[in-house]
Amino acid sequence: MWIRKVACSLAIGLGIAGPANALDDPVETRQEAMQSAFAAAGLGNAIVSGDIEYSAEDGKMVLRDLVNAARAVGELFPEGSHCGDTGASADIWKNRDDFDTKLADFVAAAEQGCKASGETGPLDLEAFKAAYEPVLSTCRPCHEKYRLERP
């Protein structure tokens, strides 16, 4: 239950603070967006593993939060925002086309998963997995190449 509250809180916080904060501090805003995606993935993984019983409402929330984070993150890597403790590798700006392609893959998979989930969420666990797992498959290629390990 606590993970649902965290996911909701982060998603709500991102929605409220996102656009205005992005202009002031793109690093903080992108970290919030990625935390929202991480919380949604945590709930999604708990559902897939059976730690949390599947519900269409939770499935829809996971997919909706992932698509919202995916859409938000792309604009939050402006030139010069790699300094400090950002967690973002400077390789993002050296390989911008590749990075943008990986972000586009994330957005496309998240949008497709959210669309496939319909208005009320995937009908059952198998439908959720079919919508959710392709989204997750886009995370690793980007994180392995462009995310710095934190101690």
Secondary structure, DSSP 8 states (H G I E B T S, - for coil): -HHHHHHHHHHHHHHHHHHHHHHH-HHHHHHHHHHHHHHHHHHHHHHHHTSS---HHHHHHHHHHHHHHHHHHGGG--TTTTSSS-SB-THHHHSHHHHHHHHHHHHHHHHHHHHHTTTT--SSHHHHHHHHHHHHTTHHHHHHHHB----
